[in-house]
Amino acid sequence: MFEAFALQIFGKDRLDRIGVSVKEIGFCLGSLIKPKFMLQQPSDNKLINEASVANIYFYLYKFSLQRLQQFLESKSMTLLLAYYF
């Protein structure tokens, strides 16, 4: 669902050029918008999935300079930020 939306917005060519996978940006977008839904999704490694969703969710809701730095170092998150602002 989130992957299709990201493809519609950014296009496969732009994502490839930037070096962001469709799966990665879909996961980041889903974790920001619907973290509970993302936690319910099947995953190969449930613990890593839960930690990743929580980290992405905390970028917005538990501000710190360290989290801001991690946010800006992520190509997927920076691309989403640029699109929405």
C-alpha positions in Angstrom: 0.0 0.0 0.0 2.7 2.6 1.0 5.1 1.3 -1.6 2.5 1.9 -4.4 1.8 5.4 -3.1 5.6 6.2 -3.0 6.0 4.9 -6.5 3.1 7.1 -7.7 4.6 10.2 -6.1 8.3 9.8 -6.8 8.4 7.3 -9.7 10.8 4.3 -10.1 13.4 6.3 -12.1 13.8 9.0 -9.4 14.0 6.5 -6.6 16.7 4.5 -8.5 18.6 7.7 -9.3 18.6 8.7 -5.6 19.5 5.2 -4.5 16.4 4.5 -2.5 14.5 1.2 -2.8 10.7 1.2 -3.1 10.5 -1.2 -0.2 12.6 1.1 2.0 10.6 4.3 1.3 7.3 2.4 1.7 8.5 1.1 5.1 9.5 4.6 6.2 6.3 6.2 5.0 4.2 3.6 6.7 6.1 3.8 9.9 5.5 7.6 10.1 1.8 7.5 9.1 0.6 4.2 10.5 3.1 2.7 12.9 0.5 0.3 14.5 -0.3 -1.1 11.0 3.3 -1.5 10.2 3.9 -3.5 13.4 1.2 -5.9 12.4 2.8 -6.7 9.0 4.6 -10.0 8.6 8.3 -9.8 8.7 11.3 -12.1 8.5 12.7 -10.7 11.7 10.0 -9.4 14.0 12.3 -7.8 16.6 14.2 -5.7 14.0 11.0 -4.7 12.4 9.5 -3.5 15.7 12.7 -1.5 16.6 12.8 0.1 13.1 9.2 1.2 13.2 9.7 2.6 16.7 12.8 4.5 15.7 11.1 6.1 12.7 8.1 7.0 14.7 10.2 8.6 17.4 11.8 10.9 14.7 8.6 12.9 14.8 7.3 12.5 18.3 10.4 12.3 20.6 12.7 15.1 19.3 16.4 15.1 20.0 19.4 16.4 18.0 20.7 12.9 17.6 17.4 11.7 16.1 17.3 14.7 13.8 20.8 13.8 12.6 19.8 10.2 12.0 16.7 11.4 10.2 18.7 13.6 7.8 21.2 10.8 7.1 18.5 8.6 5.8 17.9 9.1 2.1 14.3 7.8 2.4 13.4 10.1 5.2 15.0 13.2 3.6 13.1 12.5 0.4 9.8 12.3 2.3 10.7 15.5 4.1 11.5 17.3 0.9 8.2 16.2 -0.7 6.0 17.2 2.1 7.6 20.5 2.8 
